[in-house]
Amino acid sequence: MIDIVSLVLPFVFGAVVGSFLNVCIYRIPAGVSIVSPPSRCPACLKRIAFYDNIPIISYIVLMGRCRRCGSPVSARYPVVEAVTGLFASALFFKFGPAPGFFIYSIFIAALIVITFIDIDHQIIPDVISLPGIPLGLIASFFLPSVGIADSLIGAISGGGLLFGIAAAYYYSTGKEGMGGGDVKLLAMIGAFTGWRGVLMTVLAGSVSGAILGGALMLVHGKGGKHPIPFGPFLAAGAAVYVFAGEALIEWYIVRAMGL
């Protein structure tokens, strides 16, 4: 039985991890070390004291401003911390203190970083996705629901599926419709979730992406050009699979197919 305290502690843990993820989101695209120098204000470049770097709480206490120079601090920082904390609590609720909690905490953290970097810069850093592939393969030994064979098939089919789609689009139109970063991201997702996770990720990502794209067309018209990064939709689809994938697949087989 998991009580409230058992969910609060993972939230605190996740919020602390989220604070580090903010560093990764800001520094990785800039090619700056995520370890040194210590956190500092982007405006005045003064080092942030430890008591001003408490996840979520410091932002509220300082009313979203730097203590030294008064420059506004993006609300994204507490949002990332809170989202990471909520995911940690949800993962603990689902898996408890089992390997799945720690493995998928790392996986979700990587997806959060990828999501925000792709939104800001339209890139998916190889420094996260490429190491994530062998890490997912290794993690499969500790995930009975996946297994090494499923993980290997997922990584190959994930990368191969998007690579094939991207190649077909390029040869038919002469234009690049999908970046290599998406290919490597789906390979990483497949390594952590297996081939069923790949299918659900692509389905959920495509549907949600089409809905947002259609909404933007309604708002801005067909002539408006608004490039939409696909990485966040793949990340969202993968998260859906982690929490509800097997249940959704079972529902589809039993209800939709009448089996």
C-alpha positions as CSV (number, residue, x, y, z in Angstrom):
1,M,0.0,0.0,0.0
2,I,1.5,3.4,-1.1
3,D,0.6,6.3,1.2
4,I,0.8,10.0,0.6
5,V,4.2,10.3,2.1
6,S,5.5,7.7,-0.3
7,L,4.3,9.9,-3.2
8,V,5.6,13.2,-1.7
9,L,9.1,11.9,-1.4
10,P,9.4,10.9,-5.1
11,F,8.0,14.3,-6.0
12,V,10.7,16.0,-4.0
13,F,13.3,13.7,-5.6
14,G,11.8,14.5,-9.1
15,A,11.8,18.2,-8.4
16,V,15.5,18.2,-7.5
17,V,16.2,16.2,-10.7
18,G,14.1,18.7,-12.6
19,S,16.3,21.5,-11.4
20,F,19.3,19.7,-13.0
21,L,17.2,19.1,-16.1
22,N,16.8,22.9,-16.4
23,V,20.6,23.1,-16.5
24,C,20.7,20.5,-19.3
25,I,18.0,22.2,-21.3
26,Y,19.8,25.5,-21.2
27,R,23.4,24.4,-21.6
28,I,23.4,21.4,-23.9
29,P,22.4,23.4,-27.0
30,A,25.0,26.0,-26.2
31,G,27.7,23.4,-25.9
32,V,28.5,24.4,-22.3
33,S,29.4,21.9,-19.6
34,I,26.4,20.9,-17.4
35,V,28.7,20.5,-14.4
36,S,30.7,23.7,-14.3
37,P,30.3,26.6,-13.7
38,P,27.7,26.4,-10.9
39,S,24.2,27.9,-11.6
40,R,24.2,31.6,-12.2
41,C,21.8,34.3,-13.3
42,P,21.8,34.6,-17.1
43,A,21.4,38.4,-16.7
44,C,24.0,39.5,-14.1
45,L,26.0,36.3,-14.2
46,K,26.2,36.1,-10.4
47,R,26.3,32.7,-8.8
48,I,23.0,31.6,-7.4
49,A,23.1,30.8,-3.7
50,F,22.0,27.4,-2.6
51,Y,19.0,28.8,-0.7
52,D,17.9,30.5,-3.9
53,N,18.1,27.3,-5.8
54,I,15.5,25.2,-4.0
55,P,13.2,23.7,-6.6
56,I,9.8,25.5,-7.0
57,I,10.0,27.1,-3.6
58,S,12.8,29.6,-4.4
59,Y,10.9,30.8,-7.5
60,I,7.8,31.5,-5.4
61,V,9.7,33.2,-2.6
62,L,11.7,35.4,-5.0
63,M,8.5,36.0,-7.1
64,G,10.2,34.9,-10.2
65,R,13.2,37.3,-10.1
66,C,16.9,37.2,-9.4
67,R,17.7,38.3,-5.8
68,R,20.7,40.3,-6.9
69,C,19.7,42.1,-10.1
70,G,15.9,41.7,-10.1
71,S,15.8,40.3,-13.6
72,P,12.8,38.1,-14.3
73,V,13.3,34.3,-14.3
74,S,11.5,32.2,-16.8
75,A,8.5,30.4,-15.4
76,R,9.7,27.3,-17.3
77,Y,12.1,26.5,-14.4
78,P,9.5,25.7,-11.8
79,V,7.3,24.1,-14.5
80,V,10.0,21.6,-15.4
81,E,10.7,20.9,-11.8
82,A,7.0,20.4,-11.0
83,V,6.5,18.2,-14.1
84,T,9.5,16.1,-13.3
85,G,8.3,15.7,-9.7
86,L,4.8,14.7,-10.8
87,F,6.2,12.1,-13.2
88,A,8.4,10.7,-10.4
89,S,5.4,10.3,-8.1
90,A,3.3,8.7,-10.9
91,L,6.2,6.3,-11.7
92,F,6.5,5.3,-8.0
93,F,2.8,4.8,-7.8
94,K,2.9,2.5,-10.8
95,F,6.1,0.6,-10.1
96,G,6.9,1.1,-6.4
97,P,10.5,0.8,-5.2
98,A,11.3,-1.5,-8.1
99,P,13.8,-1.3,-11.0
100,G,11.1,0.0,-13.3
101,F,10.8,3.2,-11.2
102,F,14.5,4.1,-11.5
103,I,14.8,3.0,-15.1
104,Y,11.8,4.9,-16.3
105,S,12.7,7.9,-14.2
106,I,15.9,8.2,-16.2
107,F,13.9,7.6,-19.4
108,I,11.3,10.2,-18.7
109,A,14.0,12.7,-17.6
110,A,15.7,12.3,-20.9
111,L,12.4,12.8,-22.8
112,I,11.7,16.0,-20.8
113,V,15.1,17.5,-21.8
114,I,14.7,16.4,-25.4
115,T,11.2,17.9,-25.5
116,F,12.2,21.4,-24.4
117,I,15.4,21.5,-26.4
118,D,13.5,20.5,-29.5
119,I,10.8,23.2,-28.9
120,D,13.5,25.9,-28.5
121,H,16.0,24.9,-31.1
122,Q,14.4,22.2,-33.3
123,I,17.2,19.8,-32.6
124,I,17.4,16.6,-30.6
125,P,20.9,16.3,-29.1
126,D,22.8,13.1,-30.0
127,V,24.4,13.3,-26.6
128,I,21.1,12.2,-25.1
129,S,19.5,9.9,-27.7
130,L,22.6,7.9,-28.8
131,P,23.7,6.9,-25.3
132,G,20.1,6.2,-24.5
133,I,19.9,3.3,-27.0
134,P,22.5,1.1,-25.4
135,L,21.2,2.2,-22.0
136,G,17.7,1.0,-22.9
137,L,19.1,-2.3,-24.1
138,I,20.9,-2.8,-20.8
139,A,17.9,-1.7,-18.8
140,S,15.8,-4.4,-20.6
141,F,17.5,-7.1,-18.5
142,F,15.8,-5.6,-15.4
143,L,12.4,-5.0,-17.1
144,P,10.4,-8.3,-17.3
145,S,7.8,-6.5,-19.4
146,V,10.3,-5.8,-22.2
147,G,13.3,-8.2,-22.3
148,I,16.4,-7.9,-24.4
149,A,14.9,-9.4,-27.6
150,D,12.0,-7.0,-27.5
151,S,14.3,-4.1,-26.7
152,L,16.6,-4.9,-29.6
153,I,13.7,-5.3,-32.0
154,G,12.2,-2.0,-30.7
155,A,15.5,-0.1,-31.2
156,I,15.9,-1.4,-34.8
157,S,12.3,-1.1,-35.8
158,G,12.0,2.4,-34.2
159,G,15.0,3.8,-36.0
160,G,14.3,1.9,-39.2
161,L,10.6,3.0,-39.3
162,L,11.3,6.7,-39.2
163,F,14.4,6.4,-41.4
164,G,12.3,4.7,-44.0
165,I,9.5,7.3,-43.8
166,A,12.1,10.2,-44.0
167,A,13.9,8.6,-47.0
168,A,10.6,8.0,-48.9
169,Y,9.5,11.6,-48.3
170,Y,12.9,12.9,-49.5
171,Y,13.0,10.9,-52.6
172,S,9.3,11.7,-53.5
173,T,9.6,15.5,-52.8
174,G,13.2,16.3,-52.8
175,K,12.8,17.9,-49.4
176,E,13.7,16.8,-45.9
177,G,10.5,16.3,-43.9
178,M,12.0,14.7,-40.8
179,G,15.4,15.1,-39.1
180,G,17.8,12.4,-38.1
181,G,17.3,13.4,-34.5
182,D,13.8,12.0,-34.6
183,V,15.1,8.7,-36.0
184,K,17.6,8.3,-33.2
185,L,15.0,9.4,-30.6
186,L,12.5,6.7,-31.7
187,A,15.4,4.1,-31.7
188,M,16.0,5.1,-28.0
189,I,12.3,4.9,-27.2
190,G,12.2,1.4,-28.8
191,A,15.1,0.3,-26.7
192,F,13.3,1.2,-23.5
193,T,9.8,0.1,-24.5
194,G,10.1,-2.6,-27.2
195,W,8.4,-2.8,-30.5
196,R,4.9,-2.3,-29.1
197,G,6.0,0.9,-27.5
198,V,7.3,2.1,-30.9
199,L,4.0,1.5,-32.6
200,M,2.0,3.3,-29.9
201,T,4.5,6.2,-29.8
202,V,4.3,6.7,-33.6
203,L,0.5,6.5,-33.5
204,A,0.0,8.8,-30.5
205,G,2.7,11.2,-31.8
206,S,1.2,11.4,-35.3
207,V,-2.4,11.9,-34.1
208,S,-1.4,14.6,-31.6
209,G,0.8,16.3,-34.1
210,A,-1.9,16.3,-36.8
211,I,-4.4,17.8,-34.3
212,L,-2.0,20.6,-33.4
213,G,-1.1,21.2,-37.0
214,G,-4.7,21.3,-38.0
215,A,-5.4,23.8,-35.2
216,L,-2.6,26.0,-36.3
217,M,-3.9,26.0,-39.9
218,L,-7.3,27.1,-38.6
219,V,-5.7,29.9,-36.7
220,H,-3.1,31.1,-39.2
221,G,-4.5,29.8,-42.5
222,K,-2.9,27.4,-44.9
223,G,-0.3,29.9,-45.9
224,G,1.2,30.3,-42.5
225,K,4.4,28.4,-42.0
226,H,4.9,27.1,-38.5
227,P,7.5,24.3,-38.3
228,I,6.4,21.9,-35.6
229,P,9.1,19.8,-34.0
230,F,8.1,16.1,-33.9
231,G,10.3,15.2,-30.9
232,P,7.8,16.4,-28.2
233,F,5.0,14.4,-29.8
234,L,7.2,11.2,-29.8
235,A,8.2,11.9,-26.2
236,A,4.5,12.3,-25.2
237,G,3.6,9.1,-27.0
238,A,6.4,7.2,-25.2
239,A,5.2,8.5,-21.8
240,V,1.6,7.4,-22.6
241,Y,3.0,3.9,-23.3
242,V,5.0,3.7,-20.1
243,F,1.9,4.5,-18.0
244,A,-0.9,3.0,-20.0
245,G,0.4,1.3,-23.0
246,E,-0.4,-2.3,-22.1
247,A,-3.9,-1.4,-20.9
248,L,-4.6,0.5,-24.1
249,I,-3.4,-2.4,-26.3
250,E,-5.5,-4.8,-24.3
251,W,-8.5,-2.5,-24.7
252,Y,-8.0,-2.2,-28.4
253,I,-7.7,-6.0,-28.9
254,V,-10.7,-6.8,-26.7
255,R,-13.0,-4.0,-27.5
256,A,-12.1,-2.6,-31.0
257,M,-11.3,-6.0,-32.6
258,G,-13.9,-8.0,-30.7
259,L,-11.4,-10.6,-29.5
